[in-house]
Amino acid sequence: MSSWNIVYNDEVLKDIAALDGSVKKLVIKAIHKIRENPLPKREGGYGTELGNKHGIDLSGCLKIKLKKAGIRIVYQLERTGTSMAIIIVGMRADLEVYREAARRLGR
């Protein structure tokens, strides 16, 4: 399988720009890794499926965790093509990264 195209919105670019240099490198490396196979784990990919929990609806989204850095990357796949849209890159900080992801999705 070839690499998926990555779509970044302005907010995600700001998320990444705000990161410390070493963490930024980890995030960029992780994004390039998941673009090779961003499918859900149940389909052999790297992504963990998100749902509707704690009143935060992220159904249809996936995440990867950079555990040591405490970073979450939430993304969506365009199943009709080969694009993945990064929704947010941020610190877990309770559920705030997920609340912000839902806000950006208009949910």
Long-range contacts (C-beta under 8 A, 24 or more apart in sequence): 1-36, 1-37, 2-82, 3-35, 3-36, 3-82, 4-35, 4-36, 4-38, 4-77, 4-82, 4-83, 4-84, 5-35, 5-81, 5-82, 5-83, 5-84, 6-31, 6-35, 6-83, 6-84, 6-85, 6-86, 7-83, 7-84, 7-85, 7-86, 8-86, 9-85, 9-86, 9-104, 11-88, 11-104, 12-86, 12-87, 12-88, 12-89, 15-88, 15-89, 15-90, 16-89, 19-71, 19-89, 23-66, 23-69, 23-71, 26-66, 26-69, 26-71, 27-66, 27-69, 27-71, 27-73, 27-89, 30-64, 30-66, 30-73, 31-73, 31-86, 34-64, 34-73, 34-75, 34-84, 35-84, 38-62, 38-75, 38-77, 38-84, 39-77, 47-75, 50-74, 50-98, 54-95, 54-98, 56-95, 56-98, 56-99, 56-101, 56-102, 56-107, 57-102, 57-107, 58-98, 58-101, 58-102, 58-105, 58-107, 61-87, 61-101, 61-105, 65-92, 72-97, 72-98, 74-98, 74-101
